[in-house]
Amino acid sequence: MGRRLRSILPCTTNQLICETVCYRATQARFLKNHVDEKTYFDKSGVRTLQPLKTGETVPVKQEGEWRPAQVVEKADKPRIYVVKTSDGGIYRRNRRDLHKDPSQDQFSQLTDTGMNTKLAQPTSDVQDGLQLSGNLEDQQQKAGNTDITQDGYRTRSRRLVKVRDRY
């Protein structure tokens, strides 16, 4: 726009004169801000992660859960890897989103194709939790939760849930 908008506040006529914005000055300011952001982002003291090898199995976060994947190749940009999930999807992921040591989590027993047979079969605890019949107290007693009191019950995180009187 280049000028101040008119308002009911008093102002001089010089303030209403249009000024064109210099494109080069704006671009130079933008580039300076970009360089400053990069400087702070690339600050020393940041830990560099070890590179991944082709064919290495790593967990990848998809739709809120971790799934097994295999590193296909290192992409053209630094810290970017192309991974293939067990369902055949190919994705690009940053190195910080790929964990190097899967032996500490549920992906320690992956096969060569990247499929985990243990994860495919639901456990008996999950099957018990999927049953919708019975009331809450019966389900908690089946699960071995004995923290049912007169006031309510305790959740897995040990929070006391009080049952309202009118129910």
C-alpha positions in Angstrom: 0.0 0.0 0.0 2.8 2.4 0.8 0.9 5.1 2.8 -0.8 5.5 6.2 -4.5 4.9 6.2 -6.7 7.9 7.0 -8.3 8.0 10.4 -10.0 10.5 12.6 -6.7 11.2 14.4 -5.0 14.3 13.2 -1.9 13.9 11.0 0.1 16.0 8.6 -0.3 15.8 4.8 3.3 14.6 4.5 2.4 11.4 6.3 -0.3 10.6 3.7 2.1 10.8 0.8 2.8 7.4 -0.8 6.2 5.8 -0.5 7.3 2.9 -2.6 9.1 0.1 -0.8 12.5 -0.7 -2.1 12.5 -4.4 -3.2 16.3 -4.7 -2.9 16.3 -3.4 0.7 13.5 -5.8 1.6 15.2 -8.7 0.0 18.5 -7.8 1.7 16.8 -7.7 5.1 15.1 -11.0 4.4 18.4 -12.7 3.5 20.1 -11.2 6.6 17.3 -12.6 8.8 17.7 -16.0 7.1 21.4 -16.1 7.7 20.9 -15.2 11.4 18.3 -18.0 11.8 20.7 -20.5 10.2 23.5 -19.3 12.5 21.5 -19.9 15.6 20.2 -23.3 14.2 23.6 -24.5 13.3 25.1 -23.4 16.7 28.0 -25.4 18.1 27.2 -27.8 20.9 24.7 -29.7 18.9 25.3 -33.4 18.8 25.8 -34.9 15.4 24.1 -38.3 14.9 25.9 -41.3 13.5 25.1 -42.0 9.8 22.9 -45.0 9.0 23.9 -47.8 6.7 21.8 -49.1 3.7 19.7 -52.0 4.8 19.7 -51.1 8.5 16.4 -51.6 10.3 15.1 -48.6 12.2 11.8 -47.6 13.8 9.8 -44.8 12.0 7.0 -42.9 13.6 3.8 -43.0 11.5 0.4 -41.9 12.5 1.4 -41.6 16.1 3.0 -45.0 16.5 6.5 -46.5 15.8 6.7 -49.0 12.9 9.6 -50.9 11.5 11.4 -49.7 8.4 14.6 -50.4 6.4 17.0 -47.7 5.2 17.0 -47.8 1.4 19.5 -45.0 0.6 20.8 -41.7 1.8 19.0 -38.9 0.0 20.6 -36.0 -1.8 20.3 -33.6 1.1 22.3 -33.9 4.4 20.7 -35.9 7.2 17.9 -37.1 5.0 17.3 -40.9 4.4 14.9 -42.8 2.2 13.2 -45.6 4.2 10.8 -48.4 3.2 8.2 -49.6 5.7 6.9 -53.1 6.1 3.8 -52.3 4.2 5.8 -51.2 1.1 5.6 -47.5 1.6 8.7 -45.4 0.8 9.3 -42.2 2.8 11.9 -39.6 3.3 12.8 -38.9 6.9 15.3 -36.7 8.7 18.0 -38.5 10.7 16.7 -37.1 14.0 13.4 -39.1 13.4 15.2 -42.4 12.8 16.6 -44.2 15.9 19.9 -45.9 15.5 19.7 -48.6 18.2 16.4 -50.6 17.9 17.6 -53.2 20.4 16.2 -51.2 23.3 12.6 -51.1 22.0 10.0 -53.4 20.5 11.8 -53.6 17.1 14.7 -55.7 18.4 13.4 -59.0 16.8 12.7 -57.8 13.2 13.2 -60.2 10.4 15.0 -59.4 7.1 11.9 -58.1 5.4 11.2 -55.6 8.2 8.1 -57.5 9.5 7.7 -58.2 13.2 5.6 -61.3 13.8 5.2 -60.6 17.5 3.6 -57.2 16.8 1.1 -58.7 14.3 -0.5 -61.0 17.0 -2.5 -59.3 19.8 -1.6 -60.4 23.3 -4.1 -61.8 25.7 -4.1 -58.5 27.7 -5.1 -56.6 24.6 -7.9 -59.2 23.8 -9.2 -58.9 27.4 -9.2 -55.1 27.0 -11.2 -55.3 23.8 -14.1 -57.1 25.4 -16.9 -54.7 26.0 -19.2 -56.9 28.1 -19.4 -56.6 31.9 -19.1 -53.6 34.1 -16.0 -51.7 35.0 -15.4 -53.4 38.4 -15.5 -56.9 36.8 -13.0 -55.9 34.1 -10.7 -54.3 36.7 -10.8 -57.4 38.8 -10.0 -59.6 35.8 -7.0 -57.4 35.1 -5.9 -57.8 38.7 -6.5 -54.2 39.7 -7.6 -54.2 43.3 -7.6 -50.5 43.8 -11.4 -50.2 43.7 -12.6 -48.1 46.7 -16.0 -46.9 47.8 -15.3 -43.5 46.3 -14.2 -44.7 42.9 -11.3 -46.5 41.3 -7.7 -45.8 40.3 -6.5 -45.7 36.7 -3.2 -47.1 35.4 -1.6 -43.8 36.1 -2.8 -44.1 39.7 -5.3 -41.2 39.3 -8.4 -41.6 41.5 -11.6 -41.5 39.5 -14.6 -40.7 41.6 -18.0 -42.0 40.6 -20.7 -39.4 40.9 -23.6 -40.1 43.3 -26.4 -39.7 40.7 -25.0 -42.6 38.6 
